[in-house]
């Protein structure tokens, strides 16, 4: 099973990193975003990644130029998916948005296309009803900071063809990831089963006025000897993603505090355009956030 022509949907922080990782590792990638401004933001992020790869990761100018040669951009969904071997979806964590995307994609993608979701919390069985080829639908989940946190979690649903499952595991390795096979559906996969409770607990401590951002992060960083706390991690994930996850948890589980946290994020950050690392400000200001400075802990 060969995947060389890839479509990535969603050009935000996560989607743009996924597209760059794939293109850098030799895949021809069409980047799709429904919103022109979102697509332009994705292009700008790719310029930042190019500079980072040269300055910090030892990439050559030729490698970066070749990566750009393998990237194309469009807001036309039919054009984006019309010749795709594999489609990687990183649209917002909203059931209605994902339903609309997959129903339209099913109309335009060729029969050979494998469909993968990068949903942060939704298992494939909750989305498979939106596609026309359930046997070719599964999750390929990335961790933010794709080239450093380079895991590729592959999770099918009961109807996923095992040949497709194994093919996507091989594809994950081809694009520089460590394949993580998940043999049974688990909302949140492995990484978010660990990460989401950590982040939602930190948010609850803040929203309820128990403690402040810096103190919560210091507590985590000192006791677990890490270079980043939960609020730094949420900035890295993108506060838009965190908002959608909190909102979804509040709407689909008994966790009403998650809805309060979502409202807090919307009022204090989202509406002000403070979306984390990608926008230059979230819980911290970037570059050179406070938690990276000498003396923070």
N, C-alpha and C positions, 0 to 999 in steps of 0.2 A: 504494500500500500504506500503510494507516494504522494506527498503533499508539497507542491512547489509554488502554487498560486494561492495566496492567502488573502482573505479579507478580514480586516479588524474593524469592528463597529464600536464607535465611541472614541473620541480623541482627547479625552480628559487625561489626568495624570496617569491613571492606570492604563487606559487604552493606548496612549501614546508610547508608554514604556513597552508594552507588549509588541506594538508594531515595530519599534526600533530594534528590540531584541531579535525579532524574527528576521528583519531585513539585514541586520548586521551579520547574522548567521546564514546568509545566502538565499533567503526566501524572497520572492517577489510579492510585495505587500501593497494592497489597495486599502487606504485608510478612509473609512466612511464616518461622517458625522452629519446628522440631520440639520444642524444649525451652522450656517456659514462662519459665524464668529467662533464657534467651537472648533471647527476645522482649522481656522487660522491660528487659534491658540495651540492646537496640536503641532502645527508646522513650527511655531516658535519654540515649543518644547523640544522638538527634534534638533533645532539649532543649538539649544543648550546642551542636549545630550552629546552632540557631536563635539562640542568644546570640552565637555567633561571627559569623554572617551580619549581624546588626544592628550589632555593635560594630566588626567588622573589615572587612566587605565592603560596607557601605553599604545593606544591605537595609532596607526599611521594615517596621514592625510588621504592616502589612496584607499584605505579601508573605509574611511568615513565617506569619501566621494562615491565609492561603490555602493555603500549603504543607501545614500540618497538616490542613486540611479535606480535602485530597486523599490523605491517608495513612490506611490502615486496617491492622489487625494481627490475625493469627490463627495458631493452632497446628494448624488443621485444613487439611490439604493439599487435600482435595477442594474445600473452600470457597474456598481461596486461588486455585486455578487454574481454577475452573469457568467463568469468563467472561473469561479473559485473552486479549488480542490477542498479547501477547509475554511470555515468561517468562525472567527473568534469574537464573541459578543461581550463587550464591556459597557453596555448602556446602563443608565442609572438603575439603582436597586428598587425599582417600582414594578409591580406585577403588570400594571396596565401598559407601561412603556415596553416591557419585555414582550408582552403578548402581541402588541402592534408590530414590533420589529420582526418577531419570528413568523407571524402570519404573512407579512409582506415578503419576507425573505424566501419563504417556501414557494411563493408564486414565481420567483425570478431565478432562483439558484438551479444549476443543472443537477440532474439526477445523481451524479457522482459525489456531490458536495457533502462533506461531513460537517455537522453543526455542533459547535462547542460553546458552552456558556461559561463565563468567568464570574458568575454570580457569587457574591460574597456569602450569602446565607441560604439561598434557595436550592434545594437538591433538584436534579434533573427531572424527577418524576412530577414535580410541581409545575414544570414548564413544558413537558413533552407533548401535552395536548395541543400546544400552539403550532406544532410543526407537522409536516406531511410525510416525514420519514423517521419514525420513532427509533428504528433500529440503528440509525446513523446519528443519533443525538446523545450527547453526554457532556460532562463538564471537563474542561481543562482550566484549572484554577491557578492563577499566579499570585505571588506575594509582592506587595509594593516594594519598590527597590529591586526590580526584576533581575538585574544582572548581579546584584549582591545577595539578595535573599532568593536564590535561583532554584526554587522548588517548582515542580509542575505537578499539581495534584490532579489525577485522572480518576473520575468517578462516573460510572454509568448508572442507568436505572434498570429494572428487571428486563426490559425489552431491548437493551443495547446489544448489538452484535459483538461478540467477544473478539472477532477479528478486527473490528473497528476500534475497540478498547485497546487492544495490543498495538494497533497501528498508531494511535494517538500517544501511547507511552513512548514509542520509538521516535515519533515526531518531537516530543518534549525534549528528548535527549539531543536530537539534531539541532535544536535551537538553544543549546547551552544550559538546559535545565537538568536538575536531578529528578527523574521521574518518581512520583510517589503514587503507587497504585492503591486505590481505596476500593476494597472488595465488596463493601456493603454501604448503601446510601447512609450518609450522615450529614444532616444540616450543619453547615459550617465547616465541613471537611475535617482535616486534622488541624490546620493552622488556626482557622477562625473559631473552632470549638475551644481552643485555648485563648485566642486573642480577644474575641468579642466580650466574654465575661469580664476580662481584665479591663477593657476600655469602658464598658458600661458601668462597672463598679467605680472607676475613677470619676466618670461624669456624675454619677449619683452623689459622690462625696462633695463634688464642687457645687452642683445645683442645689443640694440641701444645705449648703453653707457649713459643712463639717470642716472643710479645710480649703486651702488655696492651691492653685495650679502648681506653683513651684514646690510647695511642701509635699504635695502628693508625689510629684516626680522624684524629689530628693529621697523620699522614703523608699520608693521602688529601686532607684539607682544605687543607693547605699547598701540596702539589704540583699539585693540580688546581684550586685556588682556588674551592672549594665551601663552602657553609655547613653541610654535614652530611657525616659519614663513613659507612662501611658499617654500623656498629652503631647509629648514630642512625637510619639508613634502615630497618634491620630492626625497631627499636622502632616506627617509623611503620607499617611493613607489618603488624605484629602477630606476636609470637613463636610463636603457634599456627600461623600460616601458614608461617613459616620452618621450624618443626619438621616439618610435614607434607611440605614440599618436600624437605627434607634426607632424611627417611625414604624418600620415594618414589625419590629419586635413588639412595640406597644400595641399595634393593631391586631397582631396574630397570636399573642400570648397573654397570660394574665399580668404581665409586667407593666403596670400602668406608669411606673416611674420612668420607663423608657420614653413614653410620650412626653412627659415633662422635660426630659433631657433633650428630646428632639425640638421642642418649642424653644428651649433655652439656646440651643445651637442656632436655630433660625433667627431669633431676635438679636442675639449678641454677635453673631459671626456671619451667617449666610447672607442676610440682608445688607450687610456692610461690605460684602465682597471679600471678606477675610476667610479664605478657603484652605489655608495651610501653606505648605512649602511652595506650591505651584503659584500662589498669588503673592507671595512675599510676606504674608502675615496670617497667623491663625492664633493659636494660644501663645505662640512666640513670633518674633520677627526674624526674617531670613534675608540674606544669609547670616551666618554667625549667630545662631540663637543663643540665648542666655545659658541654656543647659550645657552648651559646649565650652563655656568660658571657664578659665581657672577660678577656683573658689566657689563654684556653684554648689558643689557637695563637700 
